[in-house]
Amino acid sequence: MGVMAAQIIDGVALARSHRERVAERVRALTERAGPGAVRLDAVLVDSGDSSARLYSENQAKACQALGIDYRLHLLSGTATFDDIAGRVLLLSADETVSAIMLHVPLPPTVDPYRVQRLIAPDKDVEGVNPANIGNVVYGRSSLAPCTGLATVKMIESTGVDLRGKRCVVVGASDVVGKPIAVLLMRQDATVVSCNKWTWGIEEMCRGADVLVAAAGVPGLVTASMVKPGAIVVDVGVNRVAGPDGKMRTVGDVAFEEVRGVAGWVSPVPGGVGPMTVAMLLVNVVEACERRFAARVGGTGASGGW
């Protein structure tokens, strides 16, 4: 009898499902609050990075498709910290603005953290303001970091009850690995956070019911590191040269060999990436719903995290 291949956690299909629900929420809020009620204000420093411009253009299309008003605030590539911070502070103080995001990269002389901390927490749809990270840790309703939220939603899509499950997160970056670990803790999972100094990491991974690879190392997680039947979510996005010399995108998981051992596995591309974009849109409509509810004296939205 042959080995059963793992079921694929299809991030594209899941993202489509979430976007459909976002579109319904956008329509409902627009009916109550009028046109433009759901809006995303994005700040982009035009440093000549074509990938950043392309991402912004694709984001605008995604918003338009769902009825979200996307407003791009384009700054010159010579923008200083004061220029960028000033625009963020203006948007944070503007009562007509409900959702703000900051495109990266910023100019080399500008520390993104210094700007991100200036985004009003209730408008911070990427979950990058330290106040929102703190709210995630304390378990309060908050706009959670999009990649972390995407990862947990993908795990939940398998139907597993995370309570008491052993979850191992390989990678402990401030923007990805740590938020994922905290969000899993909020689901009452037993979480082990690993980094490059972790001793016996292979054995730790083999004991995981849920294994999240977020180290940024191509093919780091091999079949020998995976517990049979485990859920494996690959957060890695790495550009490597293929056998033909052309560049391709791969994850942190050796996909073909791991799918013969795992119960569930997410692909790269087509996994966490599209879900992260979908979670940004979920956070946008959540922020707009909350702001509208606060204006009319309601209790806030019931969606989101």
N, C-alpha and C positions, 0 to 999 in steps of 0.2 A: 504493500500500500504506500503510495507516494505521500510526500509531505504537502500538507495543505498550505497554499499561499495565503499570506495575510490579506485581510480586507483593507481596501484603500480608503483613507479619510480624504474625501474629495473636497478640497478647499474651494474650488470653483463653484461646485453645486451648492455648498453650504453658504458661500458668500451671496450667491444669487437669491437664495431663500431669505437671508437677512435683509438684502436690498429691497426685496418685495415688501417686507414688513415695514421697512423704513419709508417706502413710498406711500404706504397706507397711512402712516403716522403723519407724514408731511401733508397729505391731502386733508386729514382731519384737522390739523392745526391751522392750515391755510383757510379752511372754511370758517374757523372760529376767530382767527386773528387777522385775516386778510392777506393779500399777495405779499410775498417777501418775508413772511413770518419766520421761515426757516432759511437761514443765511449763514454762510461761512466766509469769514474774512481771513485771507491768507497773505502773509508777508513773505516776499521773495526778494532776495538781493541778487541782482542780475550780474553775476560774476563771470559769465561766459560758460558756465557749466550747462551743457546741452541736456544732460540727464535731468537736472533740476527743472528746467523749463518744460521738458517733455512730461515729467511727472505732474507738473502744475496743469498743463493742458489736458492731460488724461483725467486729472481730478475735476477740472471744470466740466468735462463731458459727463463724468459719472454723476456729478451734482445736478447738472441740467436734466439728465435722464430721470432723476427722482423728484424734480421740482424744487431743488435746493438752489437758492441764489448764491452763486460763487463770485466773490469780489476779490480780485487780486490787487495787492498793494505792492507795486514793483518799485524797488529802490535801485539806485545806481550801484555798479560794482565797486565804486569808491566810497560807498557809505561807511561811516564810522560807527562806533558803538553808540554814540549819542544820537545819530540819525535813526538807527534801527530801534534803539530803546525808546526814543521819542515817539515813533510811530506805534509801537506796541502799547505804550502808556496811553496814548490818545484813544486807541481802540478799546483798551480795557475800561476807560472812563466813559466811553460813548454808550448812552442808554439804548441806542438803536442796534448795538452790536451784541450778539448772544454767543457766538462761537468764533474762536481765534486759533489759528495754527501758524507756526513759523517754519518755513522751508529751510532745510539745511542742504549743503554746507553754507556757513557764513564766511566772510573774509577771514583769513588766517589770524588777523590781529584781534578778532572779536570772539570772546568765549561764549559759546551758546548758552551755557548755564546761567550766565549773568543776565541774559535777555529772557530766557524761559521763566526765570523766577519773577519777572515783571508782568507776566500774563495773569489776568484775574483768574483765580482758581475756578470760579463757576463758568468761565468761558474757555477754559483750557482743554480743548477737545482731544489733544494728544496725551493728556495726563502727564506732562513733563514738569509742571510747577512743583517744587518740593513739597508744597502744602498738600497737593493732591496725592503725591507718593505717601505722605504721612497719613492721609485719610485712608488710603488703601491698607496700610499697616494696621491702623486702629479699627478697621472693619466698618467704617462709616460709609454711607452712600456717597460715591464719588465718581468722577470721570476717570476711569482706570486707563493705564497705558494700553494703547491699541494692540500691540503685539502680544502682550500678556493676556489680554482679554480674548484675543483670537485663539491663542493656544488653549485656554481653558474651555472655550466654546467647542473647539474641535474635539477635545477629550470627552466632553459631555455628550457630543453627538454619537458616541459609540454606545451610549446607554449605561456606562459604568457609574456606580455610586462611589464617589471619591472618598467618602468617609472611611477613615482607617486604612486606606490604600497607601502602600509605600510608593512615593513619587521621588524620583531622582532627577534633578535638574543639572545638566552638565554645562557649566558656563554661569558666571555670576556677575555679569556686567550690570551697571546701574540702570540702564534703560531697557534691558531685556531679561536677563537671567534672574536678577533679584525680584523684579515685579512678578514674574511668573511664579517664583517660589512662594511669595507672599499670597498671591491670589489662590494658589493651591491650598495653602494653610487655611485660608478663609472657607474652604470647602471641607475642612476637617480632615484633610489628608495628612499623612506623616511624611514630611518633606526633608530630603537630604540635598543640600546645595553643594555642588562640587566645583572646584576650580583647578587650574593647572598644577597646584601644589598638593592636591588631594592624594593621599596615599591609598593604594588598593582600589583605585577607581573602577577597574574592570569588575572586581567582585561586587562592589556596591551596585553597579549597573545591572549585574545579573540577578540581583535580588529585588529589582524594581518591578512593581505591577504597572507603573506608568514611567516611561523614560522620555525626558525632554532633552533634545540635543540643541544647545544654543551657545556653542563655543567658538564658532567661526573657523573651524578646522575641517577641510574637506575629508569625507570618509572616516572621520574619527571613530564613530560607533560601528563596530563590526558585529557579525552574527554571534560570535562567541561572547559578546557582552550583553546579549539580550535574553531575558527569561522567556521560555516558550509561552506563547499566548499573550505576551505583554502588549500594552499600547505604546507605540513609539511615535512621538511628534518631532519632526525635524524643522527647527527654526533657522538653521544655517542658510546663508545665501553667499555662495562663493563662486567666483569666476575662475575657471581653470581651462587649460588647453586640452582639447580632446585628441583622440588618436590621429585625426586628420589635421591637427594643428589649429583648428578653429576654436575660438573661445566658447565655452558653454557654462550654464549655471548649474551648480550642484549643491547639495546640502551637506550637513555634517554626518549624515548616515549613509553607510554603504548600502544603498537601497535594494539592489537586486538580491544580495545575500541575506539581508535582514528580513526581507519579506517572506523568506522561507521558514523563519523562526517565530516572528511576532504574530500576534493575533490581529493587530491593526497597525498600519503605518501610513504616515502622510508623505506625499511626494514633494520634490523640489525640481522644477517649479510646479505650481498648481496646488499648493498646500496652504501654509501659513500666510504667504504673500497676499493672495486675493482676500483672505479673511481679515487681514490687518486693515486693508482699505475699507472693507465693509464695516469693521468696528469703528473706524473713524467717522463714517457716516451715521452710525448708530449714536455715537457720542454727540455729533452735531445736533441731531433731532432731539436728543435727550436734553442738551443744554438749552435749546430753544423752547422746549416744552416747559422746563423748570422756570425759565425767565418769564414766560407768558403767565404761568400759574402764579408766580410771585406778584406780578403786576395786577392780576385780578383778584388776588387774595385767596388763591386755591392752595392745595397741599402739595402740588408738584406732580410730576409724571410718574407713571407706574412702570415704565419700560426701563431699558438700559440694564446696567449691572444689578 
